[in-house]
Amino acid sequence: MVALGHTSAEIAEQLSLSAKTVETYRARGTEKLGLRTRVALVKFALQEGLIKKE
């Protein structure tokens, strides 16, 4: 959903979470992967086949 440009608030609403929880999950994931930005996260997801380029 991040790759599709959704905000943390939009993601949170769809997943029944708080926006802060979504931000925390994204931050922890990017840290564990050694990434720094949302762009890097999206690039990683594309390279690993987790999402497809439209």
MMTF fields as JSON, N, C-alpha, C and O atoms, coordinates in Angstrom:
{
  "mmtfVersion": "1.0.0",
  "mmtfProducer": "UNKNOWN",
  "numBonds": 215,
  "numAtoms": 216,
  "numGroups": 54,
  "numChains": 1,
  "numModels": 1,
  "chainsPerModel": [1],
  "groupsPerChain": [54],
  "chainIdList": ["A"],
  "bondAtomList": [4, 2, 8, 6, 12, 10, 16, 14, 20, 18, 24, 22, 28, 26, 32, 30, 36, 34, 40, 38, 44, 42, 48, 46, 52, 50, 56, 54, 60, 58, 64, 62, 68, 66, 72, 70, 76, 74, 80, 78, 84, 82, 88, 86, 92, 90, 96, 94, 100, 98, 104, 102, 108, 106, 112, 110, 116, 114, 120, 118, 124, 122, 128, 126, 132, 130, 136, 134, 140, 138, 144, 142, 148, 146, 152, 150, 156, 154, 160, 158, 164, 162, 168, 166, 172, 170, 176, 174, 180, 178, 184, 182, 188, 186, 192, 190, 196, 194, 200, 198, 204, 202, 208, 206, 212, 210],
  "bondOrderList": [1, 1, 1, 1, 1, 1, 1, 1, 1, 1, 1, 1, 1, 1, 1, 1, 1, 1, 1, 1, 1, 1, 1, 1, 1, 1, 1, 1, 1, 1, 1, 1, 1, 1, 1, 1, 1, 1, 1, 1, 1, 1, 1, 1, 1, 1, 1, 1, 1, 1, 1, 1, 1],
  "groupList": [{"groupName": "MET", "atomNameList": ["N", "CA", "C", "O"], "elementList": ["N", "C", "C", "O"], "formalChargeList": [0, 0, 0, 0], "bondAtomList": [1, 0, 2, 1, 3, 2], "bondOrderList": [1, 1, 2], "singleLetterCode": "M", "chemCompType": "L-PEPTIDE LINKING"}, {"groupName": "VAL", "atomNameList": ["N", "CA", "C", "O"], "elementList": ["N", "C", "C", "O"], "formalChargeList": [0, 0, 0, 0], "bondAtomList": [1, 0, 2, 1, 3, 2], "bondOrderList": [1, 1, 2], "singleLetterCode": "V", "chemCompType": "L-PEPTIDE LINKING"}, {"groupName": "ALA", "atomNameList": ["N", "CA", "C", "O"], "elementList": ["N", "C", "C", "O"], "formalChargeList": [0, 0, 0, 0], "bondAtomList": [1, 0, 2, 1, 3, 2], "bondOrderList": [1, 1, 2], "singleLetterCode": "A", "chemCompType": "L-PEPTIDE LINKING"}, {"groupName": "LEU", "atomNameList": ["N", "CA", "C", "O"], "elementList": ["N", "C", "C", "O"], "formalChargeList": [0, 0, 0, 0], "bondAtomList": [1, 0, 2, 1, 3, 2], "bondOrderList": [1, 1, 2], "singleLetterCode": "L", "chemCompType": "L-PEPTIDE LINKING"}, {"groupName": "GLY", "atomNameList": ["N", "CA", "C", "O"], "elementList": ["N", "C", "C", "O"], "formalChargeList": [0, 0, 0, 0], "bondAtomList": [1, 0, 2, 1, 3, 2], "bondOrderList": [1, 1, 2], "singleLetterCode": "G", "chemCompType": "PEPTIDE LINKING"}, {"groupName": "HIS", "atomNameList": ["N", "CA", "C", "O"], "elementList": ["N", "C", "C", "O"], "formalChargeList": [0, 0, 0, 0], "bondAtomList": [1, 0, 2, 1, 3, 2], "bondOrderList": [1, 1, 2], "singleLetterCode": "H", "chemCompType": "L-PEPTIDE LINKING"}, {"groupName": "THR", "atomNameList": ["N", "CA", "C", "O"], "elementList": ["N", "C", "C", "O"], "formalChargeList": [0, 0, 0, 0], "bondAtomList": [1, 0, 2, 1, 3, 2], "bondOrderList": [1, 1, 2], "singleLetterCode": "T", "chemCompType": "L-PEPTIDE LINKING"}, {"groupName": "SER", "atomNameList": ["N", "CA", "C", "O"], "elementList": ["N", "C", "C", "O"], "formalChargeList": [0, 0, 0, 0], "bondAtomList": [1, 0, 2, 1, 3, 2], "bondOrderList": [1, 1, 2], "singleLetterCode": "S", "chemCompType": "L-PEPTIDE LINKING"}, {"groupName": "GLU", "atomNameList": ["N", "CA", "C", "O"], "elementList": ["N", "C", "C", "O"], "formalChargeList": [0, 0, 0, 0], "bondAtomList": [1, 0, 2, 1, 3, 2], "bondOrderList": [1, 1, 2], "singleLetterCode": "E", "chemCompType": "L-PEPTIDE LINKING"}, {"groupName": "ILE", "atomNameList": ["N", "CA", "C", "O"], "elementList": ["N", "C", "C", "O"], "formalChargeList": [0, 0, 0, 0], "bondAtomList": [1, 0, 2, 1, 3, 2], "bondOrderList": [1, 1, 2], "singleLetterCode": "I", "chemCompType": "L-PEPTIDE LINKING"}, {"groupName": "GLN", "atomNameList": ["N", "CA", "C", "O"], "elementList": ["N", "C", "C", "O"], "formalChargeList": [0, 0, 0, 0], "bondAtomList": [1, 0, 2, 1, 3, 2], "bondOrderList": [1, 1, 2], "singleLetterCode": "Q", "chemCompType": "L-PEPTIDE LINKING"}, {"groupName": "LYS", "atomNameList": ["N", "CA", "C", "O"], "elementList": ["N", "C", "C", "O"], "formalChargeList": [0, 0, 0, 0], "bondAtomList": [1, 0, 2, 1, 3, 2], "bondOrderList": [1, 1, 2], "singleLetterCode": "K", "chemCompType": "L-PEPTIDE LINKING"}, {"groupName": "TYR", "atomNameList": ["N", "CA", "C", "O"], "elementList": ["N", "C", "C", "O"], "formalChargeList": [0, 0, 0, 0], "bondAtomList": [1, 0, 2, 1, 3, 2], "bondOrderList": [1, 1, 2], "singleLetterCode": "Y", "chemCompType": "L-PEPTIDE LINKING"}, {"groupName": "ARG", "atomNameList": ["N", "CA", "C", "O"], "elementList": ["N", "C", "C", "O"], "formalChargeList": [0, 0, 0, 0], "bondAtomList": [1, 0, 2, 1, 3, 2], "bondOrderList": [1, 1, 2], "singleLetterCode": "R", "chemCompType": "L-PEPTIDE LINKING"}, {"groupName": "PHE", "atomNameList": ["N", "CA", "C", "O"], "elementList": ["N", "C", "C", "O"], "formalChargeList": [0, 0, 0, 0], "bondAtomList": [1, 0, 2, 1, 3, 2], "bondOrderList": [1, 1, 2], "singleLetterCode": "F", "chemCompType": "L-PEPTIDE LINKING"}],
  "groupTypeList": [0, 1, 2, 3, 4, 5, 6, 7, 2, 8, 9, 2, 8, 10, 3, 7, 3, 7, 2, 11, 6, 1, 8, 6, 12, 13, 2, 13, 4, 6, 8, 11, 3, 4, 3, 13, 6, 13, 1, 2, 3, 1, 11, 14, 2, 3, 10, 8, 4, 3, 9, 11, 11, 8],
  "groupIdList": [1, 2, 3, 4, 5, 6, 7, 8, 9, 10, 11, 12, 13, 14, 15, 16, 17, 18, 19, 20, 21, 22, 23, 24, 25, 26, 27, 28, 29, 30, 31, 32, 33, 34, 35, 36, 37, 38, 39, 40, 41, 42, 43, 44, 45, 46, 47, 48, 49, 50, 51, 52, 53, 54],
  "secStructList": [7, 6, 6, 6, 6, 7, 7, 2, 2, 2, 2, 2, 2, 2, 2, 6, 7, 7, 2, 2, 2, 2, 2, 2, 2, 2, 2, 2, 2, 2, 2, 2, 2, 6, 7, 7, 1, 2, 2, 2, 2, 2, 2, 2, 2, 2, 2, 6, 6, 1, 1, 7, 7, 7],
  "xCoordList": [0.823, 0.0, 0.871, 0.517, 2.002, 2.956, 3.387, 3.458, 3.673, 4.136, 3.076, 3.405, 1.828, 0.745, 0.456, -0.437, 1.219, 1.089, 0.1, -0.229, -0.377, -1.315, -0.606, 0.541, -1.291, -0.732, -0.862, -1.595, -0.145, -0.247, -1.676, -2.155, -2.354, -3.739, -4.657, -5.537, -4.46, -5.279, -5.024, -5.958, -3.764, -3.402, -3.992, -4.559, -3.852, -4.369, -5.871, -6.361, -6.585, -8.038, -8.406, -9.302, -7.721, -8.033, -7.678, -8.337, -6.64, -6.186, -6.683, -6.324, -7.506, -8.03, -6.904, -6.921, -5.936, -4.817, -4.76, -5.481, -3.906, -3.69, -2.616, -1.79, -2.636, -1.627, -0.231, 0.733, -0.129, 1.166, 1.695, 2.897, 0.818, 1.223, 1.757, 2.78, 1.076, 1.526, 2.903, 3.788, 3.086, 4.376, 5.475, 6.601, 5.147, 6.121, 6.507, 7.69, 5.527, 5.809, 6.692, 7.649, 6.365, 7.155, 8.578, 9.538, 8.717, 10.038, 10.884, 12.07, 10.278, 11.013, 11.427, 12.541, 10.533, 10.84, 11.981, 12.903, 11.922, 12.986, 14.315, 15.366, 14.266, 15.497, 16.111, 17.318, 15.297, 15.788, 16.367, 17.289, 15.824, 16.319, 17.496, 18.088, 17.836, 18.948, 18.59, 19.462, 17.314, 16.849, 16.591, 16.449, 16.531, 16.345, 15.067, 14.579, 14.523, 13.389, 12.264, 12.446, 11.092, 9.973, 10.321, 9.939, 11.041, 11.451, 12.321, 12.14, 13.258, 14.123, 13.306, 13.589, 12.297, 11.432, 10.657, 10.549, 10.124, 9.384, 10.317, 9.955, 11.507, 12.49, 12.835, 12.915, 13.035, 13.332, 12.183, 12.412, 10.953, 9.785, 9.68, 9.341, 9.967, 9.953, 11.019, 10.742, 12.236, 13.352, 13.116, 13.53, 12.453, 12.207, 10.932, 10.603, 10.215, 8.991, 7.812, 6.833, 7.885, 6.792, 5.63, 4.48, 5.959, 4.959, 5.361, 6.52, 4.392, 4.672, 4.507, 3.628, 5.345, 5.27, 4.057, 3.861, 3.245, 2.043, 2.263, 1.351],
  "yCoordList": [-1.189, 0.0, 1.257, 2.279, 1.156, 2.27, 2.54, 3.69, 1.472, 1.601, 2.218, 2.823, 2.069, 2.635, 4.088, 4.719, 4.61, 6.011, 6.3, 7.46, 5.265, 5.472, 6.055, 5.71, 6.935, 7.521, 6.516, 5.532, 6.782, 5.918, 5.887, 4.841, 7.016, 7.08, 6.222, 5.538, 6.252, 5.441, 3.955, 3.154, 3.597, 2.197, 1.739, 0.651, 2.577, 2.253, 1.999, 1.056, 2.835, 2.675, 1.348, 0.65, 1.0, -0.257, -1.487, -2.521, -1.383, -2.53, -2.51, -3.376, -1.52, -1.358, -1.227, -1.869, -0.392, -0.084, 1.42, 2.16, 1.873, 3.313, 3.725, 2.909, 4.979, 5.489, 5.349, 5.064, 5.547, 5.423, 3.99, 3.786, 3.009, 1.602, 1.332, 0.665, 1.842, 1.662, 2.291, 1.689, 3.509, 4.185, 3.404, 3.311, 2.85, 2.06, 0.8, 0.472, 0.089, -1.125, -0.803, -1.523, 0.276, 0.665, 1.024, 0.617, 1.776, 2.194, 0.995, 0.92, 0.071, -1.125, -1.991, -2.515, -2.136, -2.93, -2.331, -3.041, -1.038, -0.399, -0.461, -0.644, -0.308, -0.396, -1.789, -1.921, -2.819, -4.195, -4.527, -5.335, -3.902, -4.129, -3.229, -3.371, -2.304, -1.388, -0.297, 0.229, 0.042, 1.058, 2.355, 2.352, 3.477, 4.76, 5.498, 6.311, 5.233, 6.016, 5.128, 3.93, 5.742, 5.025, 4.607, 3.526, 5.462, 5.145, 3.894, 3.014, 3.815, 2.64, 1.389, 0.299, 1.56, 0.436, -0.063, -1.27, 0.854, 0.478, -0.19, -1.193, 0.362, -0.222, -1.649, -2.547, -1.855, -3.182, -4.149, -5.265, -3.712, -4.559, -4.943, -6.081, -4.007, -4.3, -5.322, -6.285, -5.114, -6.011, -7.423, -8.398, -7.531, -8.847, -9.506, -10.625, -8.812, -9.373, -9.337, -10.054, -8.521, -8.414, -7.593, -7.759, -6.706, -5.92, -5.883, -6.115, -5.588, -5.525, -4.094, -3.364, -3.713, -2.399, -2.378, -3.291, -1.339, -1.247, -0.387, -0.206],
  "zCoordList": [0.0, 0.0, 0.0, -0.589, 0.668, 0.644, -0.791, -1.224, -1.52, -2.905, -3.81, -4.83, -3.447, -4.236, -3.856, -4.421, -2.898, -2.525, -1.418, -1.167, -0.753, 0.345, 1.558, 1.843, 2.266, 3.486, 4.629, 4.531, 5.697, 6.876, 7.396, 7.835, 7.35, 7.827, 6.964, 7.486, 5.656, 4.749, 4.967, 4.992, 5.124, 5.371, 6.701, 6.8, 7.712, 9.038, 9.01, 9.63, 8.297, 8.216, 7.567, 8.042, 6.491, 5.786, 6.613, 6.499, 7.445, 8.228, 9.678, 10.476, 10.007, 11.379, 12.399, 13.449, 12.076, 12.96, 13.144, 12.475, 14.051, 14.171, 13.169, 12.76, 12.783, 11.85, 12.456, 11.745, 13.754, 14.437, 14.335, 14.16, 14.44, 14.312, 12.918, 12.762, 11.907, 10.522, 10.342, 9.735, 10.871, 10.756, 11.476, 10.986, 12.63, 13.391, 12.628, 12.537, 12.079, 11.306, 10.098, 9.812, 9.397, 8.224, 8.639, 7.984, 9.711, 10.177, 10.612, 10.291, 11.333, 11.778, 10.598, 10.561, 9.646, 8.46, 7.659, 7.259, 7.426, 6.645, 7.39, 6.777, 8.712, 9.506, 9.411, 9.21, 9.554, 9.486, 8.116, 8.002, 7.085, 5.725, 5.37, 4.301, 6.263, 6.006, 5.01, 4.318, 4.936, 4.006, 4.767, 5.99, 4.021, 4.699, 4.332, 5.118, 3.167, 2.7, 2.182, 1.969, 1.984, 1.381, -0.04, -0.489, -0.74, -2.113, -2.121, -2.962, -1.193, -1.105, -0.77, -1.268, 0.072, 0.432, -0.783, -1.0, -1.569, -2.776, -3.784, -4.399, -3.952, -4.88, -4.455, -5.294, -3.172, -2.637, -2.951, -3.417, -2.692, -2.933, -4.408, -4.73, -5.295, -6.734, -7.1, -7.815, -6.611, -6.926, -6.409, -7.038, -5.267, -4.676, -5.19, -4.794, -6.071, -6.622, -5.68, -5.888, -4.654, -3.694, -4.247, -3.841, -5.18, -5.892, -7.355, -7.699, -8.212, -9.638, -10.127, -9.67, -11.04, -11.66, -12.576, -13.378, -12.458, -13.296, -14.491, -15.297]
}
